[in-house]
Amino acid sequence: MSMGLTFILMFLVLIGAAAVGYAVLNLLAPAQPKEKIVDVDVRRFKSASSFARLKPDEKLMDRLAVFCLHNFHLEKSLETMHMQLGSPDNPQPVDILYSKIISALAIPAAIMLLFQSVWPVVLVPLCFMVPDVIIKSKIQKRQAEILGNFSTTVDLAALIIESGLDYLTAFERIIKIAKVKTVLEEELDKTINEIKLGYSRREALERFSARTGVAEVRSLVSLIIQSDELGTSLVDLLRNFSSDLRSTRLSRAEKLAAQASTKMLFPMFMFIFPTIFILILAPMISGLLNGGMGF
């Protein structure tokens, strides 16, 4: 069989595997929820979506992107990942979708050419998820950085509010005195700028919560909204919230410390104990091979 015919056959098998992967993902895809007007993410998606630049009538890649977008209901998940990355200019949600499609086609095709076999076609659905894993690891790193100085920021905000200032002014002061802006301070700066541009305080805070994707930030936003609506003292709420944060952080540290001994067993058995046995037994084995123990 010629090389060209083999390549065509592999390409057809790859297309068939992609179709099977589509059927499986379509069966596993959740039902599209009914959109609500009050949903901040839906309003954002409809008002400024990067998917609007897709031209399925002109480009094959855009046709594949629209096909995946509508059949797998990826709009909301891609927008959420982009938002939790901090809404960067690059990558946009449509760029993430492009990377998923390229990964699903290029990686199995490269493995097929390398091994001259058709079995890599089963990797199409798995390779479609590879960019998600990479992006989610970046999101987790970003969220860990947000939580790094979150309790300190809450304490500073409570201290400034206690002096008689508004919580937005407190956030502005915290941003101003920071020598280097952390991710949390950058997000607070975005929230303040959105309010200045005309967003309501509630909506700007909800967008702040959505961009971080951190449960602690969602709780803080809920406290601030509750204080605005009910007129309760925000200082007392922030003091109690900060205390709860420290308790949660301490319990998490204790849990990690308790798990450390268990996690060390594997490297000890695989690397440390064999080295010790080699150091102890090597002289004895060398003595036996040379005609006796020497005593």
C-alpha positions in Angstrom: 0.0 0.0 0.0 1.4 3.4 -1.0 2.2 6.1 1.4 -0.4 8.5 0.0 -3.2 5.8 0.2 -2.1 5.1 3.8 -2.3 8.8 4.7 -5.8 9.1 3.1 -7.0 6.1 5.0 -5.7 7.5 8.3 -7.4 10.8 7.6 -10.7 9.1 6.9 -10.4 7.1 10.1 -9.6 10.3 12.0 -12.7 11.9 10.7 -14.7 8.9 11.7 -13.3 9.0 15.2 -14.0 12.7 15.5 -17.7 11.9 14.6 -17.8 9.2 17.2 -16.2 11.6 19.7 -18.9 14.1 18.8 -21.7 11.7 19.4 -20.2 10.7 22.8 -19.6 14.3 23.9 -23.1 15.3 22.7 -24.7 12.5 24.8 -22.7 13.6 27.9 -23.2 17.4 27.4 -25.6 18.9 29.9 -28.8 20.4 28.8 -28.7 24.0 27.9 -30.1 26.0 30.8 -32.8 28.6 30.2 -31.2 32.0 30.1 -32.3 34.6 32.6 -32.2 38.3 32.0 -30.7 38.9 35.4 -27.8 36.6 34.7 -24.7 38.8 34.6 -22.6 36.3 32.5 -25.4 35.9 29.9 -25.7 39.7 29.5 -21.9 39.9 29.1 -21.9 37.1 26.6 -24.6 38.7 24.5 -23.2 42.2 24.6 -19.5 41.5 23.9 -18.7 38.0 22.7 -15.6 37.0 20.9 -17.6 34.4 19.1 -19.2 37.1 17.0 -16.0 37.2 14.8 -16.6 33.6 13.6 -17.4 33.4 9.8 -18.5 29.8 9.1 -19.3 30.6 5.5 -15.7 31.7 4.7 -13.4 29.6 6.9 -13.3 25.8 7.5 -11.9 26.3 11.1 -14.7 28.7 11.9 -17.2 26.2 10.6 -15.8 23.5 12.9 -15.8 26.1 15.8 -19.5 26.9 15.3 -20.3 23.2 15.0 -18.6 22.4 18.3 -20.0 25.6 19.9 -23.6 24.8 19.3 -23.6 21.1 19.6 -21.5 20.8 22.8 -22.9 24.0 24.4 -19.5 25.4 25.1 -20.3 29.1 25.2 -20.9 29.4 28.9 -17.9 27.2 30.0 -15.5 29.0 27.6 -16.7 32.4 28.8 -16.3 31.3 32.4 -12.7 30.1 31.9 -11.8 33.3 30.1 -13.3 35.4 32.9 -11.6 33.4 35.6 -8.3 33.9 33.8 -8.8 37.6 34.4 -10.5 38.4 31.1 -7.2 38.8 29.3 -7.0 40.2 25.7 -5.3 36.9 24.7 -6.6 34.2 24.7 -10.2 35.1 24.0 -12.9 32.4 24.4 -12.8 31.8 20.6 -9.0 31.3 20.8 -9.5 28.6 23.5 -12.0 26.9 21.2 -9.6 27.0 18.3 -6.9 25.4 20.5 -9.3 22.6 21.5 -10.1 21.8 17.9 -6.4 21.9 16.8 -5.5 19.7 19.8 -8.2 17.2 19.0 -7.0 16.9 15.4 -3.3 17.5 15.4 -2.1 15.3 18.3 -3.8 12.1 17.2 -2.7 12.8 13.6 0.9 13.2 14.7 0.8 10.0 16.7 -0.8 8.1 13.8 2.0 9.2 11.5 4.6 8.4 14.1 3.5 4.9 14.8 1.9 4.2 11.4 -1.3 3.0 13.1 -4.9 4.0 13.4 -5.3 3.4 17.2 -4.6 7.1 18.2 -8.1 8.0 16.8 -9.5 7.0 20.1 -7.6 9.9 21.7 -9.7 12.6 19.8 -12.2 13.2 22.6 -9.3 13.2 25.2 -7.2 15.6 23.2 -10.2 17.9 22.8 -10.0 18.4 26.6 -6.2 19.0 26.8 -6.4 22.8 26.6 -9.0 22.8 29.4 -6.6 21.0 31.7 -3.8 23.6 31.0 -6.2 26.6 31.4 -7.7 25.2 34.6 -4.2 24.8 36.1 -3.5 28.5 35.3 -6.9 29.4 36.9 -6.0 27.4 40.1 -2.6 29.1 40.3 -4.3 32.5 39.9 -6.9 31.7 42.6 -4.2 30.5 45.0 -2.4 33.9 44.5 -5.7 35.7 45.2 -6.2 33.8 48.5 -2.5 34.5 49.5 -3.2 37.9 50.9 -7.0 37.9 50.9 -7.4 37.9 54.7 -4.9 40.8 55.0 -6.8 42.8 52.5 -10.1 42.2 54.4 -8.4 43.4 57.6 -7.1 46.6 56.0 -10.6 47.2 54.5 -12.2 46.8 57.9 -9.7 49.1 59.5 -10.2 51.9 56.8 -14.0 51.5 56.9 -13.9 51.8 60.7 -12.4 55.2 60.3 -15.5 56.4 58.6 -14.8 55.8 54.9 -16.9 53.9 52.3 -15.8 50.4 51.3 -15.0 51.6 47.7 -12.7 54.3 49.1 -11.2 51.7 51.3 -10.4 49.5 48.3 -8.9 52.5 46.5 -6.7 53.3 49.5 -5.5 49.7 49.6 -4.7 49.7 45.9 -2.9 53.1 46.2 -0.6 52.1 49.0 0.4 48.8 47.4 3.9 48.8 46.1 3.2 46.0 43.7 -0.3 45.2 42.6 -1.3 41.6 43.3 -4.0 39.8 41.3 -6.6 40.6 44.0 -5.7 44.3 43.9 -5.9 44.3 40.1 -9.4 42.8 40.3 -10.5 45.4 42.8 -9.1 48.1 40.5 -11.2 46.7 37.7 -14.3 46.7 39.9 -13.8 50.3 40.9 -13.3 51.3 37.2 -16.5 49.5 36.2 -18.5 51.4 38.8 -17.0 54.7 37.5 -18.0 53.6 34.0 -21.7 53.3 35.0 -22.2 49.7 36.3 -24.2 49.5 39.5 -22.3 48.5 42.6 -24.1 45.2 42.9 -23.4 44.3 39.3 -19.7 45.3 39.5 -19.2 43.3 42.7 -20.9 40.2 41.1 -18.6 40.6 38.1 -15.6 40.8 40.5 -16.8 37.5 42.1 -17.3 35.8 38.8 -13.8 36.8 37.6 -12.1 35.3 40.6 -14.2 32.2 41.0 -13.1 31.9 44.6 -15.6 30.9 47.3 -14.1 33.3 49.8 -14.5 36.2 47.4 -18.1 35.3 46.8 -18.8 35.3 50.5 -17.2 38.8 50.8 -19.3 40.1 47.9 -22.4 38.7 49.6 -21.5 40.4 52.8 -21.0 43.8 51.1 -24.3 43.5 49.1 -26.1 42.4 52.3 -24.7 45.4 54.2 -25.8 47.8 51.3 -29.3 46.4 51.2 -30.0 46.0 54.9 -27.9 48.8 56.3 -26.0 46.6 58.7 -22.5 47.4 60.0 -20.0 46.3 57.4 -17.1 46.6 59.9 -18.5 43.9 62.2 -19.2 41.6 59.3 -15.7 42.0 57.9 -14.2 41.4 61.4 -16.1 38.2 61.8 -15.4 37.2 58.2 -11.7 37.7 58.6 -11.7 35.6 61.8 -13.4 32.8 59.9 -10.9 33.1 57.1 -8.0 32.6 59.6 -9.7 29.6 61.2 -10.3 28.1 57.8 -6.7 28.7 56.7 -5.4 27.2 60.0 -7.5 24.1 59.6 -6.4 23.7 56.0 -2.7 24.0 57.1 -3.3 21.4 59.8 -4.9 19.1 57.2 -1.9 19.4 54.8 0.5 18.8 57.7 -1.3 15.6 58.6 -1.2 14.4 55.0 2.6 15.2 54.7 3.7 12.0 56.4 1.5 9.8 54.2 2.7 11.6 51.0 6.3 11.0 52.1 5.9 7.2 52.2 6.2 6.8 48.4 9.4 8.8 47.8 10.9 7.1 50.9 10.2 3.6 49.7 11.2 4.4 46.1 14.3 6.5 46.6 15.6 6.8 50.2 15.3 3.2 51.4 16.9 1.6 48.3 19.8 4.0 48.6 20.3 3.1 52.3 20.1 -0.7 51.5 22.7 -0.2 48.8 25.1 1.6 51.1 24.7 -1.0 53.8 24.8 -4.2 51.7 27.3 -3.1 49.0 30.4 -3.7 51.2 29.0 -7.1 52.4 28.3 -8.2 48.8 31.6 -7.0 47.6 33.3 -9.0 50.4 31.4 -12.2 49.5 32.3 -11.9 45.8 36.0 -11.4 46.7 36.2 -14.6 48.7 34.8 -14.0 52.1 33.6 -11.5 54.6 37.1 -10.6 55.8 36.6 -11.5 59.5 
